[in-house]
Amino acid sequence: MSDKSERSSRLESQLLRSDPELRDVVEEFVVGLQERLAELERAYAAHQWDHLAALAHRLKGAGGSYGYPEISALCAEMESAFKAQQADGLRDRFEHLRRLAEAAAAGLRDV
């Protein structure tokens, strides 16, 4: 694996860079990402647009708070799409979020 692809498969919390003592709370967030993604997918399958928008909104805020602006930015896009009830590209966004969650977990292993 090249250095560039290794770096792109790891996502490090900016919060931990400034305060490593917060590892436990950041780790709790990262571990919970898989369940949050599953909850988003369940709501999507049920076409619960308002619930989807609320979930994406919370994840947008949490991603930023825990030092993951990439997660926050993606969830902002998802929130807008959910509010407009636009399904185009959502499968790709779910997959992107899944990759970011995996990268965040990999980034924690390296800290």
C-alpha positions as CSV (number, residue, x, y, z in Angstrom):
1,M,0.0,0.0,0.0
2,S,1.3,3.4,-0.8
3,D,1.9,6.1,1.8
4,K,-0.9,8.2,0.3
5,S,-3.5,5.4,0.3
6,E,-2.4,4.5,3.9
7,R,-2.9,8.2,5.0
8,S,-6.3,8.4,3.2
9,S,-7.5,5.2,5.0
10,R,-6.8,6.8,8.4
11,L,-8.7,9.7,9.8
12,E,-7.3,11.4,12.9
13,S,-9.4,13.4,15.3
14,Q,-8.3,17.0,15.4
15,L,-9.6,17.2,19.0
16,L,-7.1,14.5,20.0
17,R,-4.3,16.4,18.4
18,S,-5.0,19.3,20.8
19,D,-6.1,17.2,23.8
20,P,-5.0,13.6,23.9
21,E,-6.6,13.1,27.3
22,L,-10.0,13.0,25.6
23,R,-9.3,9.7,23.8
24,D,-12.0,7.8,25.8
25,V,-14.8,10.1,24.7
26,V,-13.5,10.3,21.1
27,E,-13.2,6.5,21.0
28,E,-16.8,6.2,22.3
29,F,-18.0,8.4,19.4
30,V,-16.0,6.4,16.8
31,V,-17.3,3.1,18.1
32,G,-20.8,4.4,18.0
33,L,-20.5,5.5,14.3
34,Q,-21.4,2.0,13.0
35,E,-24.7,2.0,15.0
36,R,-25.5,5.6,13.9
37,L,-24.9,4.5,10.3
38,A,-27.2,1.5,10.8
39,E,-29.8,3.8,12.3
40,L,-29.6,6.1,9.2
41,E,-30.0,3.2,6.9
42,R,-33.0,1.9,8.8
43,A,-34.7,5.3,8.6
44,Y,-33.8,5.6,4.9
45,A,-35.4,2.2,4.2
46,A,-38.5,3.4,5.9
47,H,-38.4,6.8,4.1
48,Q,-38.4,8.7,7.4
49,W,-37.1,11.9,5.9
50,D,-37.6,14.1,9.1
51,H,-35.9,11.4,11.2
52,L,-33.0,11.1,8.7
53,A,-32.5,14.9,8.7
54,A,-32.4,14.9,12.5
55,L,-30.0,12.0,12.7
56,A,-27.7,13.6,10.1
57,H,-27.9,17.0,11.9
58,R,-26.8,15.4,15.2
59,L,-24.0,13.5,13.5
60,K,-22.9,16.7,11.8
61,G,-22.5,18.4,15.1
62,A,-20.9,15.5,16.9
63,G,-18.4,14.9,14.0
64,G,-17.3,18.5,14.4
65,S,-17.2,18.4,18.1
66,Y,-15.1,15.3,18.2
67,G,-12.6,16.6,15.7
68,Y,-13.8,15.0,12.5
69,P,-14.7,17.9,10.1
70,E,-14.8,15.4,7.1
71,I,-17.7,13.6,8.9
72,S,-19.4,16.8,9.7
73,A,-19.2,18.1,6.1
74,L,-20.6,14.9,4.7
75,C,-23.4,14.8,7.2
76,A,-24.3,18.4,6.4
77,E,-24.7,17.3,2.7
78,M,-26.8,14.4,3.8
79,E,-29.0,16.6,6.1
80,S,-29.7,18.9,3.1
81,A,-30.6,16.0,0.9
82,F,-32.8,14.5,3.6
83,K,-34.6,17.8,4.1
84,A,-35.3,18.0,0.4
85,Q,-36.2,14.3,0.3
86,Q,-33.6,13.7,-2.4
87,A,-32.5,10.1,-2.6
88,D,-30.1,10.6,-5.5
89,G,-26.6,9.8,-4.5
90,L,-27.5,8.8,-0.9
91,R,-26.2,5.2,-1.3
92,D,-22.8,6.7,-2.2
93,R,-23.0,9.1,0.8
94,F,-23.8,6.1,3.1
95,E,-20.8,4.3,1.7
96,H,-18.6,7.4,2.1
97,L,-19.7,7.7,5.7
98,R,-19.0,4.0,6.3
99,R,-15.4,4.5,4.9
100,L,-14.9,7.6,7.1
101,A,-16.1,5.6,10.1
102,E,-13.6,2.9,9.3
103,A,-10.8,5.4,8.7
104,A,-11.6,7.1,12.1
105,A,-11.3,3.7,13.8
106,A,-8.0,3.1,12.0
107,G,-6.8,6.6,13.1
108,L,-7.5,5.8,16.7
109,R,-5.5,2.6,16.5
110,D,-2.5,4.6,15.4
111,V,-2.7,7.1,18.2
